């Protein structure tokens, strides 16, 4: 909540987690929040991102400690499996709670 009697302020928006707030990363985290893990192809299909764009966002999330990336082979084909870390789950949950509160505080 903000200092102006409960109404959201610009400083409330500035305090949002920018790693999570970016729309593509938010979509990736939201998908992985509700499922245990997903492979790279599934995320491409669900998000509509290009291979390169998805890869860049995954790197950013992994660098923040929010994603765990596991590379393996299925037969002779490479496979990349992604899952949220405990820290990533907490970051997404905290972000969602913060957004709910911001919208709740918007005057009717």
C-alpha positions, 0 to 999 in steps of 0.5 A: 500500500502507498503513503497516500491513504491506500491509493496506489502511487507511481512509487508502488509501480516502481517497486515492482520486480522488473525481472518478473514484470516484463510480459514475456518473462511473466508469461514464462513464469506463470506457465511454470508456476502451475506446472512442475516443468516444461520443455523448451518447445512447449514454452515456444508454443504456449508463449508465441515467442521466437527461439532466440527471444525465449532463449534470452528471457530464459537466460535472464530468469536463470541469471536471477536464480528464478529458473533451473535449466536442465539439458539432456538428450531424448534418444539422439535429440537434445532436450531442454527442461525448465522449472521454477526454483524455490526462489522463482516461485516465491518471486512470482507469488510475491509479484502476484500478491503485489499486483492484486493489492495494487488493483484492489487499491485502485479507486472505483 
